[in-house]
Amino acid sequence: MTDHHLRPPFQPSVLHRWSILILISMSMFASYYFYDALSPLKSLIQEKLLWTSTDYGFFMSTYSISNVFLLMAVIGGIILDKLGIRITGFAFSAFMVLGAALTAYGAGSLFLNGGPGYRLMSSFLPGISPSLKMMSLGFFFFGLGAETSSVVFSKAIVKWFSGKELALALGMNLAFGRLGQAAAMILSPNLASPVAGWTKLNPTGDWTIAIWFGALLLFIGLLTFAFYMIFDRKLDNLISSTHPPDDAEVFRIADLGKIITNKSFIFITLLCVTFYSAVFPFLKYAPDLLANKFTMGSKQAGLIVSILPFGTILFTPLFGTITDRKGKSASLMIYGSILLVIVHLMFAFTSINPYFPMFLLGVSFSLIPAAMWPSVTKLVPSQRLGSAYGLMFSIQNIGLWAFPLLIGKVLDISNPGVTAEAIREGRAVYNYTNPLIMLAFLGVLGVVFAVLLKREDKVSGFGLEMPNKQ
């Protein structure tokens, strides 16, 4: 079936579509920045707010609650298919801004000294600190907006690049997101604890500036998306004036049944959840892992972790170009899953220079997304694409909710008596071996699902091993 948005007479120029990609990717950059802005601050958060590792894990897991238990990414995908890119994208980007502001507010002195909402957050669940409750509420709203916004960005890129450099464009969009991650790992600890050269950006020394800066980037991303909406409307007006959509191209709720009975879609979704569960929650703890295992400061640890997103900035577009021109998407997903297992086992059982396994993780983190997200467009017709991506993101969020919690819990159980104070005074360190073994097992499951996907593709004939570019 051919989508009317994607027929050759309506393809925008090369300059036009790549300019559009930059606008979309600015929002992606901001979203990924805020998602990881607090990762290098784990020990500082525990010290300032008196949290445990379990508290930190709970906070990080609230990002995914709306998408796991309320199925918001699925609902957002359906809204996207019904209402379109502009309305859906702006509304859910606004949720990200709101959530980021609440998160930063909940960590600050205004709130902690009895500001608006403090009494409310103190009135229930007395065993949980008001700061944890307010910041978790904010991260909940941020996650509600971020996952559906990612679905919107993906569908927008498919709309502008289908039949052209689709995998490369999706890879470049992911590269912007990874650049946001890298920036967070480097900037966030320096903004929170300014040293020479950084004091002008944080003259007050207030550590929450690092969180507010992420909220500011999200607001700028909201403005760039609003600018994108102007061009998107112009393209839709051109299309509708010359080629009204067919009834067959309109999304129906019943189409969800066709998605979830597709074996290839099931396997790629299971690969998605196992892979991202072994990577994103790991990144939430990676700076702390490096600080404890290799006795380095938070700034150096954040710098090393930034190798991963910097590597993906290079490799994701490269692997995207390969799948556009040569294909082999299913095979690349197998290779990426195997690399993921190797990386976690290296961190668990060796003391090899952390630069090397982090580099390998960057390669894995490029291989699978560069192959996986464009492959979905071969498995699902375009009028169902928003719902398909939304369903994948919701299932993915099961892992993003569960594994930050599990890592924090396993970390506390495996390290009885270890506190942030003991670590700061040099009397103890966290041993991360058990959480890393758990993540390596997720990688093994990813290999299984990737192999099953490749085998099913030989039966179903979706062409995952074929080039994307027409």
Secondary structure, DSSP 4 states (H G I P E B T S, - for coil): ---GGGSGGGPPPHHHHHHHHHHHHHHHHHHHHHHHTTGGGHHHHHHHH---HHHHHHHHHGGGHHHHHS-HHHHHHHHHHHH-HHHHHHHHHHHHHHHHHHHHHHHSHHHHTT-TTHHHHHSS-TTS-HHHHHHHHHHHHHHHHHHHHHHHHHHHHHHHHTTSSHHHHHHHHHHHHHHHHHHHHHHHHHHHS--TTTTTT-TT--TTHHHHHHHHHHHHHHHHHHHHHHHHHHHHHHHHHH-PPPGGGS--TTHHHHHHT-HHHHHHHHHHHHHHHHHHHHHHHHHHHHHHHS---HHHHHHHHTHHHHHHHHHHHHHHHHHHHT--HHHHHHHHHHHHHHHHHHHHH----THHHHHHHHHHHHHHHHHHHHHHHHHS-GGGHHHHHHHHHHHHHHHHHHHHHHHHHHHHHHSTT--HHHHHTTS-----HHHHHHHHHHHHHHHHHHHHHHHHHHHH---TTS-S--
